[in-house]
Amino acid sequence: FSDGVLDHAEFLFFSSTQSPQFPNSLVAYGIETQADGKVLFFGSISDSPGGFIARLNGDGTPDLSFAENGILKLLVGDDSFVFGLELLDDGSIALGGEYSSQQFVGRKGYVAKITSQGTPDSTFGDNGVHSLGQMSNYAFSGIVSAKDGGIYTAWNHAASFFTVTGPIIKFDQTGQLDADFGVEGILERSSSLSAWSRGSDVLEDGSII
């Protein structure tokens, strides 16, 4: 509604979540528009474990060609959330979020990659997912594609009352830690508690902000 008038397609965006394809318990955390006008949105499911990513056509109706009737439910560990999304140059989609498991204390991070059709990318990680089991109580901060086809992710961790730490982690195109970045794919950082990372982007020269 660029002119301040609610677009009919925008109305359909909200009403379509009540369709039989999409459960009423979806909790959306963000949206992303594709070049073809289709809309991706992602988040968690309030009445069942796992997160989701769904796609709508430009008129707000579910894109039935994506995943299963327009929605992919993603479960990592015992429960998981999708907190971030990045559209990659080849049409695939990178996702970042957090998960919990009875084997661990606190939430862990994960990165996933799916195809443009909404199926897990079997060439990335373990059937499309790389779980960061070594990271306890790290909060997902951001995800962005690298110039070489890799994926950067950023995380926050309250190491103490005064200090926030958290790595920037780079994955290569196969979902493994990129050994040429930082120390074996991980760049550690620290800051004052008031300076939490909330986003990231890649500049034309390949540097990260």
Phi, psi and omega in degrees: 000066183296334180265010179085005178251131183300122179285141179301321179296326179293322176296319180295329178303315181284317184289334182291339178292349176266005182287162179300334181290328184247123177294153179291349186269011178289135176241106185276134177254344181186164179226159177213134180260130177281165180297333181274005178091352176287154187241127174259138170222155192212163179164224183232172180241118192290332185252013177203156180290152176106160176255188181206160165223135182228159180228138178245150170289171181298337179269006177091359179274151179302136176277099186289351177276354183260126178050230179251104181058033174097357184220138174246121175267129187241117179243119174242128184067216180271337177200148183207162182225141173260116185250346183206157184214144175221126175279127182264161187297331182274006179094348178283173188229128175260138181235147175226149180184200183228155178217162177234156180208148178295342180284342185236163171257126181083171180280152175242164178262159174210159173230138180229158176223132178235159179283172179293344177270358177087026176246150179303138179277107186291347179274358184245123176056221178259096183053045175095359184229137169242112180266137182262072185297340182279353185254108181258132178060039172261133181263130178297137183241321182185162179216137182206148182278147177267160181297333182268010180094355177281186183226129173262141171228150180236147185220155176238144177212123178281092183290329177206182181296333186252349190231132172253127174243173178157137185273157159261124184244133178249132176251144175277184186291346178264001179087012176261156176299132182280107186294345181273358181249130178056226175250103181055040175094358185236127175248109181281149178215161176213153181202176176290161185297337181276002186241056178289142175283132181235001181183168180203161176204161179250129180275171183301328181276004178092353178285166187242139172239000000 
